[in-house]
Amino acid sequence: MLSRIPHLYRVSAFYFWLMGTTALATPYLAIWLSGRGLTEQQIGFVNAAPFAAVLAFNLIVGRVADLLFTWRTTIVAGVTVAALTPLGLLFADRFWIFALCWLLVLLPVHVTIPVTDAASARIARREGRSYADIRVWATIGHMLITAGSGFVIGAFGIAAFLPLLFLISGMRLLTGLALPEMRRAETAGPETGAPPPAGMAQFRRAWFVLPLLAAATINASHLMQNAFGALYWAQAGLSSGQIGLLWATATASEIVLMFSFGKLSRLASARWMLAAAGIVAAIRWAGLALEPGFWVLAGLQVLHMFSFGLSYLATIAFVVNWTDDAVAARAQSIVSVMRQSMAAVVLIGFGALAERAGASAYFAASALSLVAVALVLGSLWLMPPNRLERTPA
């Protein structure tokens, strides 16, 4: 009976729950850990440890996934571990036990996300659809899980955190077990009659690496907003309800972009879309530096659909178009490591700038976005886009 459900539906259902743990933990993990007696410093370590570990394990997992006959094996293994390890939190009574358990809750999922992206993009392409048609359900799931968790915790208190974590982890496992085989093709050409693209050799070519650095830079520019945006808005006198609406506006705009990306990707190459995302990001951050009123802020938040949504999807499309199935997971893992490494470095700098310059530090994020545009233009100069790169993803 499961085989009658189209592959895209099964993968989309998995994506709905994929980021559920993050959706729950971002607003509520610190509160729950504080109630268990952890200090702020310890809570910070618990949050940071999984992301440091992801950098160490991403490339290893990507390589293993590419060696297996089906990418599904790696994905299911990851979500199975992530579904079992929350049980340890029931008995945790020391800081290091909390830290270890939370590491094993997040790490198995996050190291398989690049594998999932690589496999899903290729499944979508083979069925004549866009990867964005699948990826949008992760954003929708994140938004609904965050909102739903808020209602549940509002009604039952922070004690509901752990039952919600069990529910989310269990649903992710069930939808993971329902995934199709996600086998890699024997000969993968992005267009009929086109030769298969090169594999890992692409990462030794400047024109290929420059857009990936640009994508990581654009993504990192968002950390100024993620880390300090709500704080500056609160200091400017906005209510918690207005701040919530501004964040929701950004999420909703991202969903709109993802539903329309399939058509958009037929109009321009991935690198030109990435350059456009960098320009929009520069405008968005410069606008936020001026500390405008609520309605202008809402308009700037709508630009999230381009500054994040377009840059993310264009990067996936670029990698899919120029690498073959044999190295798909490794390629996406390298992109993920580049993104996270850049984010860690930039966030430290933003923290120092924000302390001295306040909201004016957004101008640095704007300049960073323009640097990304320059990197993309350099790539286009070295290697103009061709028919291969216009294939939608």
PyMOL commands that set and color helices and strands:
alter all, ss='L'
color gray80, all
select helices_A, chain A and resi 2-4+7-18+20-35+40-67+72-90+95-110+113-126+131-156+158-177+200-204+206-221+223-235+240-264+270-289+294-302+304-322+325-382+387-390
alter helices_A, ss='H'
color red, helices_A
deselect
rebuild
show_as cartoon
